[in-house]
């Protein structure tokens, strides 16, 4: 089993080249796949069930990102802003319905989330979800990752 190191939230991580160099994207995909198909339970953060923000917390936690388990709205306030050009890249955190729901972008067409009626799954943005998008946020990085970039 891979040892997870705590990460301090500091700066936004573009999920493009730098994230891929760090292996974060591949590991995130693996973690997400491991948690798909679990039922929705309000207030749950896994391992057998999730709500939407609990799913995000679990994916971040399983990737070594230590954050407080919180609501979609607080994640929006806590996570770093991103360049609008990168919002459809895998790993971007997407918020819906006046910041009441949250998911992880897979592509410009799909995203992962914990849905009341279907549990954790991959959903398409159109036609239901895209009009409900409230914003996007990036993944956090460590101080050491930032130093490597600079």
C-alpha positions in Angstrom: 0.0 0.0 0.0 1.3 3.5 -0.9 2.2 5.6 2.1 0.3 8.9 2.1 2.0 12.1 3.2 0.1 15.1 4.7 -0.2 18.0 2.3 -0.6 21.6 3.4 -3.0 23.6 1.3 -1.1 26.5 -0.2 -1.5 27.2 -3.9 -3.6 26.0 -6.8 -2.4 23.1 -8.8 -3.2 23.2 -12.5 -4.1 19.6 -13.3 -2.2 19.8 -16.5 1.5 19.0 -16.9 2.8 19.7 -13.4 0.1 17.5 -11.8 0.8 14.7 -14.2 4.5 14.9 -13.5 3.7 14.4 -9.8 1.5 11.4 -10.6 -1.4 13.0 -8.8 -3.8 12.7 -11.8 -3.2 9.0 -12.2 -3.6 8.3 -8.6 -6.7 10.4 -8.4 -8.3 8.3 -11.2 -7.4 5.1 -9.4 -8.9 6.4 -6.1 -12.1 7.6 -7.8 -12.5 4.2 -9.5 -12.1 2.4 -6.2 -15.0 4.4 -4.7 -17.5 4.3 -7.6 -20.8 2.5 -7.1 -21.1 3.3 -3.4 -24.5 4.4 -2.2 -25.3 8.0 -1.2 -25.7 8.6 2.5 -26.0 12.1 3.8 -23.0 13.1 6.0 -20.9 10.1 5.0 -17.3 10.2 3.8 -16.8 6.5 3.0 -15.6 3.9 2.8 -18.9 2.2 2.1 -21.1 5.2 1.4 -20.7 8.9 0.6 -22.4 12.3 0.2 -21.1 14.7 -2.4 -18.6 16.6 -0.2 -17.6 13.4 1.6 -16.7 11.9 -1.8 -14.5 14.9 -2.5 -12.9 14.7 0.9 -12.2 11.0 0.6 -10.6 11.4 -2.9 -8.4 14.2 -1.6 -7.6 12.3 1.6 -6.7 9.1 -0.2 -4.3 11.3 -2.3 -2.6 12.7 0.8 -4.4 16.0 0.9 -5.4 16.6 4.5 -8.4 18.9 4.7 -11.2 19.3 7.2 -14.3 17.3 6.2 -16.7 20.1 5.3 -19.5 21.2 3.0 -19.4 21.9 -0.7 -19.8 25.7 0.0 -16.8 25.7 2.4 -14.7 23.7 -0.2 -15.5 26.4 -2.7 -14.2 29.1 -0.3 -11.2 27.0 0.8 -9.8 25.7 -2.5 -7.8 27.9 -4.8 -9.2 29.7 -7.9 -8.1 28.4 -11.2 -7.4 29.8 -14.7 -10.7 29.5 -16.6 -8.9 27.8 -19.5 -8.2 24.8 -17.2 -11.6 24.3 -15.8 -12.5 21.3 -17.9 -9.3 19.4 -17.1 -9.5 16.2 -15.1 -9.3 16.8 -11.3 -10.8 20.3 -11.3 -13.4 20.5 -8.5 -16.8 21.6 -10.0 -19.6 23.2 -7.9 -23.3 23.2 -8.6 -26.7 24.4 -7.5 -25.6 27.6 -5.6 -22.7 25.7 -4.0 -24.9 22.9 -2.6 -23.3 20.1 -4.6 -19.7 19.3 -5.7 -17.9 16.9 -8.0 -14.7 16.2 -9.8 -14.3 17.0 -13.5 -13.4 14.0 -15.7 -13.6 15.9 -19.0 -15.6 18.7 -20.6 -18.4 16.2 -21.0 -18.4 14.2 -17.7 -17.7 14.5 -14.0 -17.6 12.2 -10.9 -19.8 12.8 -7.8 -22.0 11.3 -5.2 -25.6 11.6 -6.3 -28.6 11.0 -4.1 -30.4 8.8 -6.6 -27.3 6.9 -8.0 -24.5 7.0 -5.4 -21.0 7.6 -6.5 -20.9 7.7 -10.3 -19.7 9.3 -13.5 -22.4 11.7 -14.9 -22.7 13.8 -18.0 -22.8 17.6 -17.7 -25.6 18.0 -20.3 -28.4 18.6 -20.3 -29.2 18.5 -16.6 -26.0 19.5 -14.8 -24.3 22.1 -17.0 -26.9 24.9 -16.3 -26.4 24.3 -12.6 -22.7 24.9 -12.5 -21.8 27.6 -9.9 -18.0 27.5 -10.3 -14.7 25.7 -10.4 -11.7 25.4 -8.0 -8.3 23.8 -8.3 -6.4 21.1 -6.4 -4.1 22.2 -3.6 -0.4 21.7 -3.7 2.3 21.4 -1.1 4.9 24.0 -0.3 7.6 21.7 -1.7 5.7 21.2 -5.0 5.4 24.9 -5.3 9.2 25.3 -4.8 9.8 22.7 -7.5 7.7 24.6 -9.9 9.4 28.0 -9.3 
